[in-house]
Amino acid sequence: MNLSGARSLRARVTLLATGLVALVSLLLLWLTWNLVGDAVSAVPQLPPGTTVRVDGVEVDASAVTEHLRIYARNRVLLFGAVAFCFVVLAAGILAWTFTARVLQPLREITGTARRLSIESMGERIGEVRTKDELAELAETFDDMLDRLQAAFDAQRHFVANASHELRTPLAVIRTELDVTLADEHADEAELRRMAGVVRDATERAERLVGSLLLLARTDGAGLVAREPVDLAVIVASAWRAVRAEAEKRGIRTEFATQGAATFGDPALLERIAGNLLENAVRHNVDGGWLDVVTQAGPQWSVLRVRSSGGLLDPAAVPELFEPFRRAGVARTARTGAGLGLSIVRAAVQAHGGTVSAEPVVGGGLSVTVHLPALP
């Protein structure tokens, strides 16, 4: 609402209030005029031909009665009209004044909204003088601005991190191409070495773009498919993809997977298990251990993945679910983009579940996923 809009609303409210007061005043004046006339008419009548002395003059009694009735009505009409004008004027002034006070918080809200931009999201309305619905509206507006600012900050951070992550493989490709092309005596072996480095960097960029697309599709989106899924089955399927790497690094595994049915998108649920198992293997230590548990409950089906690894700060563990966040010595730029747990959280929330993590004593991470159990 701009200034002219606020004035228009103020004028409309004032006219409405003044009109209502004028209408009520006219109704009261009309009732009073009729009541006075009826009261004078109800005075007992003297017999016909009776005269009364008024200021020394003999006057017919019926004429005096009619004069009194007209006089009383005229006086009521005169004073009523004066009172009507004063009441209507006072109602208009009061309505204009109090409307200005009532609309002041609304003007503050409007002014703050007009001044806001992406660069000035920190401005807030704050407390208003009134303690009514407008104060509640201002508080709600400030809460909405807090959420919007958090979303904009997260978006900026996400874009900056994504740009940084994509710049690394692109810089590797550019450097390898420049160095090789600058060498006039580069032989076949050198070209093959350059091609291998470029291929690895390209694969890394492709994995990053794929993860970003999956995160964008999952975060805040609805489920494409909904069907009964057994967590034990998707864990077994996801484990086949990382089993060879785990055996190569000598990681001891223990699976306690019992049937735990849930309802959702099989592809996303397998991505949840796959990301958890990949993280548990790739951020593990050589000769470490890995425990996977699935449990069925009356309300929740549980998937828990625990693994050894580097020491983690308990305060930093919740940040692992943010995009491009890594913790621990093993989480370096070469081992992934830092999107695995972000995708897990987005996919779990899309299914109406929850995910939490905590450090393991001695080093490592334990991630627990709760998904709605199949009725």
N, C-alpha and C positions, 0 to 999 in steps of 0.2 A: 504494500500500500504506500503510494507516494503522498506528498503533502497535500495536494489537491484532493486526493481520495480521502485522506483523513478529515479534511475540512468538509467534504461532501457528506461523509458519514456523520460528522458532528452536527451539521446543519439538519440532516434528516432526522436524527434522534431528537434534536431540539424542537423541530417542527412537530414531530409526532407527540412529544410530551406536552407541548403547548396546546396543540389541537385537542388532546384528550382532556386537559384541564379546562379549556374553553367550553368543550361540549358538556362536561359535568357541571360547570358553573351556570351555563344557560339552562340546563335542566333544573338545577336548584332554584334559579331565579324564577323560572316559569311556575314551579311548584309553590314558591313563596307568594307570588302574585295572586295565584288562584286561592291559596289558603287565606290570605288576608281578605280578599273579596268575599269569600264564603263566610269568614268570621264576622265581617261587618253586616252582611246580609242576614246573618242569624240573630242579630240584635232584635229583641221583641219590638213589634210594631205597635204604635199608638193608634187608637181608634181614628177612623177617617174624619177629617175636619178639625182634628186637634192641632192647635198652634202652640208654638214655643217662642219665648222671647230670646233673641240673639242680638247682643249689643243694643238693646232697647228697641228692637224691631220685632214685630210679630211675624213669624215665619211658619209656614205649614210644616208639620212634623215629618211628613214623608219626603219633602224636599231636603230637609236637613239630613235625613238618613242617606239619601242618594248622594248628597254632597260629601258626607263623611266617607262613603264607600269609594267614590272616585278619588278623593284626596288621599286616602290611605294607599290605594293602588298606585297612584302617581308617585307618592313618596317612596314606596317600595321600589318602583321602577327606576326612579332617579338614583337613589342610594345603591340599589342593586347594580345599575349600570356602572356607577363609579367603582364599586367594589369589584365588579367583573373585570374592568380594565386593569385595575391594580393587580388582581390575582393572576390574570393572563400574563401581564408584563413581568411580574415576579416569577411566574413559572418558566417563562422564556429565559430570563436571566439565570435562574438557578440551573435549568437544564443545560444551558450553554456552558456555564462554569463547571458544573460537576461532570459533564461529558468530557470536557477538556482534561480534568483530573483522571477520569477513568481511562481515557484513550492515551494518556501520556506513556504508560508502559508499552502499549501497542506501538506507539511511534518509536520508542526506543528499540523494540524488537525489529521493526521495519528498517530503521536506520542502520542497525547492526547488520541485518541481512544484506542491505544494499552495499555496505562497505566491504563485505566479505569477498575474498578471492582465494585462489590456491596459495598465494603468497602471504595472505593475512588471515589464515585460519585460526590463529591464536586468540582473536578477539572474542569476548563473551559479553553477554548482557549483564550477568551478575544478579544480585538481589534487587528486586523492585520494592517500591515503598508499600504497595498494597499486598495484602495476604489473601488473595482470592484466586479465581480461575486464571487471571492473567499472570499471576506469579507462578502458578503451576505451568502455564504455557511457556513462560520464559525459562523455567527450569528444564522443561522438556526440550526446548530449543537448544539450550546449552549442552544438554546431554547428547543431542543429535550432532551438534558441532564437534563434540569430543570424539564421537565415533567416526565422523567424516575425517577429522584430522588424523586419527589413528590409521584409517584406511588409506589416506593420501600418503602418509609417511611410510606405511608398509609398501605401497605401490612404488614409491620412489626408491626405497631400499631394494625392493625386488628387481626393478629395472636396472638399477646400478650394478647389483650383483650379477644379474644375468648378462649384462654387457661385459662385465669383467671376466666372467667365466668363458664367454664366447670369444673374447679377445685373445685369450691364451692360445687355443689351438690355431686361430687365424694367424697370430704372430709367429708361431712355430712354422706354419706352412710358408708364410712370406719369407721368413729368414732362410729356410732351407732352399727355397727357389732362388732367392737372390744370391746366396753363396754358391750354389751349384752353377747358375747361369754365368756368374762372374769368373768361374774357373774355365778357362778355354781348353784345358787339358783334361777335363773330367772324363773318366772312362766309364765303361758299362757298370763296373762295380759301384762307383760313386753314384751313378744315376739310380741304380737299384736301391742303394742305401737311402738316398733322398726320397725315392718313391715309397719306401717302407715307412719313413718318418711321416711323410705327408698322409699316407693311408691311416696310420695310427691317430694322427691329429684329426683327420676327417671323421674317423669312427667316433672319437671322443665328442666332437661337435655334434654328430648325428645323435649320439646317446643323450646329450644335453638337450637338444631340441625336442627329441622324443619325450623326455621327462617333463619338459616345460609344457608340451601339448597335453600330456596326460594329466598334469597338475591343473592346467586350465580347464580341461574337460571335467575333472572330478570336483574341483573346489567350488562349492555352492551350486552344483548342477544336480539334477535329478538322476535317478537310476534308469539306465536304458533297458535293462532286463530285470525281472524279479522272479525268482524261482527258488525252491528249496536247495540248499547247499550244505554239504557236510564238511566242517573245517578239517577233519582228519584227512579227507580225500584231497583237498586243495593243498594241504601241507605236504603230503606225499608227492603230489605233482610238482610243487615248487622246489622240493628238495632235490629232485632229479637234475635240475638245472645247475645246482651249485655243489653237488656231491663230489664231483671229480676234484674241484678246487679244494674242498675240505680235506679229502683224503690225501691230496698232494702235500698239504701243509701239516698233516698229522694231527688234525683236530679230532678229539674224542667226542662222539655224539651219543646222546641218549634221548629216545623218543618215547613219550608216554601219551600217545594220541588215541583217545577213545572217541566214539561217535559224538559229535557236537553239531547239531543241525541249526542252521540259521536261514534267513530268507533274504535274497538280494541278487546282485549281479555277479555271476560266477567269475567273469574276467577280472572285475575289480577286487573281488575277494581273494583270488589267486595272486593278484598284484600285491595285496597286503602281505600275505604270507611270503611271497617271493622277495619283497623288499626287506622284510625282517630277517629272513634267512641270509640274503646276500650281505646285509650289514653285519650280521653276526659272524659270518665267515671272513669277509674282507677286512673288517676292523678287529679281527681276533689276533692272537699271537700264535706263532708256530708251536705246535704241540699243545694248544689250548683245549678247551672243552666247550660243548654246546648242548644245551638242554631245551627240548621243545615239548610243551604240554598243551593238550586240548581237553576241555572239560565241558560237560553239559550241565546246565542248571535249569531251575524252573522258569527263570526270567531271562537269564543271560547265558550265552555260549562264550567260553573263554578260550583265547589263544595266548599262550605265554612263551616267549623266546628269551632265554638267558644264555649269556656267553661270557667267556673270559675276554680280557683285553686290557688296554691301558687304564690308568687311574683317571677318574672323572670327578670333577667338582660337582657336588650335589646341587649347588645353586645354578650351575650352567646346564644341567640335564634338560629342563623344560625348553631351553633355547634350541635343542637339537631338532625340535619339530618345526622350527622356522626355516624357510628356504635358504639354502646356501650356508647353513650353520653347521660347523664341524667342531668336535671336541676331542681332545686326546691326541696323543702323538701320532697314532695310526691314521687319523683322519686328515690326510694331506690332499693337496689339489690333484694329485695323480690318481687317487683311489675313487674318485666320484665327484659329482657336482654338488652334493649336499642336499639333494632333493628327495632322497628315499623316504625319510620319516615324514617329510611334508606331504608326500603323496599318500602315505599310510594314514595320517591324520585326516586328510580331506576325504579319502575313501571311507574311513570308519564313520566320520560324521555324516556322510551321505547315506549311510545305512542306519543312522540313528543310534550309533554306538559311541563308546568312549575309548580312549587310548591313554596310557600313562607309562612313564618310564622312571627307573631309579637305578642308581649305580650299584654294582655288585661289590661286596667287601673283598678287597684284594685286587680289584681291577675288573672292569667289564661293565656290561649294561644288561638290564632286565626290562623288557617291554611287554606290557600286558594289554590285550585288546578284549573289550567286552562288546559283544554283538547281541542284538535281540534274539532270544531263543525261538525256535520254530514252535508255534502252539501245537 
